[in-house]
Every structure is written in structure tokens, then in C-alpha cells.
């Protein structure tokens, strides 16, 4: 099944059927991509808490990689990340670079 882009969705955020956001892989919409720097991560899970798209994956109580299929690149995870000793564990990079 081909992923839907924003032009394929109904206008005005109208929900035409029951279901979930799992059907809508919105990662292709982003202009910036979060990059996780594992050695700077203190496992606070703020990124997971604040992510509006549930694109931060957690396994066994620890964060792992991003699910880029759903990440829209909003940067909230990078903004809220305290990092270790002043070094952020999440930085935003321009998509495609």
C-alpha cells in the first residue's frame, strides 16, 4: 500500500472512518530529522513523553531509535532533551543531508 501524502487526506482534519494513525505514515512530510546520539542519552524518556507522533521507540524501559515512518520532524524531542553534561542526545538535521 502506497503511503498517503498530505494532499491525499480529507480537508479540515475530517475523520471519515474509525481506525488509528498507524495507517498514515507521515514521515515523508518532514523537513528536519531528529538524530539520536546514544552516548549523550541519560534515558530520561522526555523525548518519548513529549513526542506528539509516538515516533520514539522504547524497549525494556529504554529508548531506542526513532520510527521515521511517523516522525514529522517537529523538534520537540530535541528541545526537551536535557542530554548529558550539556550535550544534547537529540539534534535536528536537515532532511536528506
N, C-alpha and C positions, 0 to 999 in steps of 0.2 A: 504494500500500500504506500503510495506516494505521500510524503509529509505535506500538510497544508500550510500555506503561507498566509500572511495576514490578509491578503486580497481575497482568499477563499472563504474567510469567516463571514458570518452574517453581520451587517452593520449594527452598531449600537449595543454590542455585547448581548444580543438576544440569544437565549438558550432555547434551542428548538427541540431538544430531547434530553432525557436523563442520561447520565454517564459520568465520566470523570475526565480530568485534564490529561490523563495518560494518552488519550487519542491525539492530542495536539502537541506534537514535538516542535516547540517554539525556538529552539536553539539557533536556528538559521536567521533569526531576527536581529541578533546582537551585533554591535559594532566593536565592543570590547569583551575580552575573555579573561576570567579570573585564573591566575596561575597560583597553585599551591606550592609553597616552599616548606617541605615537611620538617626540615631541621629547625625552622623557626616556630613551629607549631607547639603550643602548650596544651592542646586538646581541651580547650575551654568550651568548644562547641557553639560559640556565639554565632559563627557562620551558619551553622545548621538551624539555630533558633531563628535568626533574622531572615534567612533566605525565603522570599515570597514564592519561589517556584519549587521548593524541595529538591534543589539540584545538588545539594551537598550530601554525599553518601556517608553513612555511618555503619560500621560493622563492629560488633562486640564492644560497643560503647566508645569507639574511637572513630574519628572522621577519616575518611579515605579520600578518594578522588572526587571530582565533580562529575555530574551527569550532564554533559554538554548538550545532550538532546533537548533538555528542558531549560537550561540556563539562558536567560535573556541578556546577561551582561550588565545588570543594573549597578553593580559595585557595592551593594550594601554589605556583603560579606567582607570585602576589603576594608571598608570604612569602620566596621565594628571590630575587626580583628585586633587584639592587643599585641599579639606577637610575643617574641622573647627578647628581652633586653633592648627594646626599642626597634627591633627588626620585625616588620610585618611578616606573617606567614602567608598572606594572600596579597598579591599585587595584580593590578589590571593592566592588560596588554592589548594593543590594537589587534583586532581580529585579522588573521591572515599574515601576521608578521612574526 
